[in-house]
Amino acid sequence: MLIDDIRALLAAPSPDDSRPFLERLDATLTEGYAQALALEAERWRLERRLGEVARAGGDGAGEELTSIGKRLNTTDG
């Protein structure tokens, strides 16, 4: 998990050769940015769907709105 990787990097003793550390740090940051972008894209997709369902209404809209709301909460977490 990304948080575990960050904690491991922070807890690691100061390396003699900083190159491997910097490469690991760069890879960890890149992975973090990718995860953040994926979460942001998912949030936008859910918000767009929330608007579509709210505008359309109809049978089952309440259940789908509840489901989307839960997924948004999970994404925010």
Phi and psi in degrees as GROMACS dihedral restraints (atoms count N, CA, C in turn):
[ dihedral_restraints ]
;  ai    aj    ak    al  type     phi  dphi    fc
    3     4     5     6     1   -60.1    20    10
    4     5     6     7     1   -44.0    20    10
    6     7     8     9     1   -60.6    20    10
    7     8     9    10     1   -40.5    20    10
    9    10    11    12     1   -63.7    20    10
   10    11    12    13     1   -39.5    20    10
   12    13    14    15     1   -63.0    20    10
   13    14    15    16     1   -41.7    20    10
   15    16    17    18     1   -65.1    20    10
   16    17    18    19     1   -44.4    20    10
   18    19    20    21     1   -61.5    20    10
   19    20    21    22     1   -41.0    20    10
   21    22    23    24     1   -63.9    20    10
   22    23    24    25     1   -40.8    20    10
   24    25    26    27     1   -64.2    20    10
   25    26    27    28     1   -40.9    20    10
   27    28    29    30     1   -70.5    20    10
   28    29    30    31     1   -31.9    20    10
   30    31    32    33     1   -86.0    20    10
   31    32    33    34     1   -14.0    20    10
   33    34    35    36     1   -64.1    20    10
   34    35    36    37     1   141.5    20    10
   36    37    38    39     1   -64.4    20    10
   37    38    39    40     1   157.6    20    10
   39    40    41    42     1   -62.0    20    10
   40    41    42    43     1   118.1    20    10
   42    43    44    45     1   -75.2    20    10
   43    44    45    46     1   151.8    20    10
   45    46    47    48     1   -67.3    20    10
   46    47    48    49     1   -42.8    20    10
   48    49    50    51     1  -109.0    20    10
   49    50    51    52     1   115.6    20    10
   51    52    53    54     1   -76.5    20    10
   52    53    54    55     1   -12.5    20    10
   54    55    56    57     1   -59.2    20    10
   55    56    57    58     1   -52.5    20    10
   57    58    59    60     1   -60.3    20    10
   58    59    60    61     1   -37.8    20    10
   60    61    62    63     1   -62.3    20    10
   61    62    63    64     1   -46.1    20    10
   63    64    65    66     1   -64.2    20    10
   64    65    66    67     1   -36.5    20    10
   66    67    68    69     1   -66.8    20    10
   67    68    69    70     1   -41.5    20    10
   69    70    71    72     1   -65.8    20    10
   70    71    72    73     1   -40.5    20    10
   72    73    74    75     1   -62.7    20    10
   73    74    75    76     1   -45.0    20    10
   75    76    77    78     1   -61.2    20    10
   76    77    78    79     1   -43.9    20    10
   78    79    80    81     1   -63.4    20    10
   79    80    81    82     1   -40.5    20    10
   81    82    83    84     1   -65.8    20    10
   82    83    84    85     1   -44.1    20    10
   84    85    86    87     1   -62.8    20    10
   85    86    87    88     1   -42.2    20    10
   87    88    89    90     1   -61.6    20    10
   88    89    90    91     1   -43.6    20    10
   90    91    92    93     1   -63.1    20    10
   91    92    93    94     1   -40.5    20    10
   93    94    95    96     1   -63.0    20    10
   94    95    96    97     1   -43.8    20    10
   96    97    98    99     1   -62.1    20    10
   97    98    99   100     1   -41.5    20    10
   99   100   101   102     1   -63.0    20    10
  100   101   102   103     1   -42.2    20    10
  102   103   104   105     1   -65.8    20    10
  103   104   105   106     1   -40.7    20    10
  105   106   107   108     1   -63.0    20    10
  106   107   108   109     1   -41.9    20    10
  108   109   110   111     1   -65.7    20    10
  109   110   111   112     1   -39.1    20    10
  111   112   113   114     1   -64.5    20    10
  112   113   114   115     1   -41.5    20    10
  114   115   116   117     1   -65.4    20    10
  115   116   117   118     1   -40.4    20    10
  117   118   119   120     1   -64.2    20    10
  118   119   120   121     1   -41.4    20    10
  120   121   122   123     1   -64.5    20    10
  121   122   123   124     1   -40.7    20    10
  123   124   125   126     1   -63.9    20    10
  124   125   126   127     1   -41.2    20    10
  126   127   128   129     1   -62.9    20    10
  127   128   129   130     1   -44.2    20    10
  129   130   131   132     1   -61.5    20    10
  130   131   132   133     1   -42.7    20    10
  132   133   134   135     1   -62.5    20    10
  133   134   135   136     1   -44.5    20    10
  135   136   137   138     1   -65.7    20    10
  136   137   138   139     1   -41.0    20    10
  138   139   140   141     1   -64.8    20    10
  139   140   141   142     1   -39.2    20    10
  141   142   143   144     1   -63.5    20    10
  142   143   144   145     1   -43.8    20    10
  144   145   146   147     1   -66.0    20    10
  145   146   147   148     1   -37.1    20    10
  147   148   149   150     1   -58.5    20    10
  148   149   150   151     1   -45.8    20    10
  150   151   152   153     1   -63.8    20    10
  151   152   153   154     1   -41.0    20    10
  153   154   155   156     1   -62.4    20    10
  154   155   156   157     1   -46.1    20    10
  156   157   158   159     1   -67.1    20    10
  157   158   159   160     1   -41.6    20    10
  159   160   161   162     1   -62.8    20    10
  160   161   162   163     1   -40.7    20    10
  162   163   164   165     1   -69.1    20    10
  163   164   165   166     1   -40.0    20    10
  165   166   167   168     1   -74.6    20    10
  166   167   168   169     1   -36.9    20    10
  168   169   170   171     1    62.4    20    10
  169   170   171   172     1  -146.9    20    10
  171   172   173   174     1    88.4    20    10
  172   173   174   175     1  -179.1    20    10
  174   175   176   177     1   -62.6    20    10
  175   176   177   178     1   136.4    20    10
  177   178   179   180     1    80.3    20    10
  178   179   180   181     1    -1.3    20    10
  180   181   182   183     1   -63.7    20    10
  181   182   183   184     1   -39.6    20    10
  183   184   185   186     1   -60.5    20    10
  184   185   186   187     1   -43.4    20    10
  186   187   188   189     1   -64.5    20    10
  187   188   189   190     1   -43.0    20    10
  189   190   191   192     1   -67.9    20    10
  190   191   192   193     1   -38.1    20    10
  192   193   194   195     1   -62.4    20    10
  193   194   195   196     1   -40.9    20    10
  195   196   197   198     1   -62.8    20    10
  196   197   198   199     1   -43.9    20    10
  198   199   200   201     1   -62.3    20    10
  199   200   201   202     1   -44.8    20    10
  201   202   203   204     1   -64.1    20    10
  202   203   204   205     1   -40.8    20    10
  204   205   206   207     1   -60.4    20    10
  205   206   207   208     1   -42.9    20    10
  207   208   209   210     1   -63.3    20    10
  208   209   210   211     1   -42.3    20    10
  210   211   212   213     1   -65.9    20    10
  211   212   213   214     1   -35.6    20    10
  213   214   215   216     1   -63.8    20    10
  214   215   216   217     1   -42.9    20    10
  216   217   218   219     1   -60.5    20    10
  217   218   219   220     1   -41.2    20    10
  219   220   221   222     1   -65.1    20    10
  220   221   222   223     1   -43.4    20    10
  222   223   224   225     1   -64.0    20    10
  223   224   225   226     1   -40.7    20    10
  225   226   227   228     1   -64.7    20    10
  226   227   228   229     1   -35.8    20    10
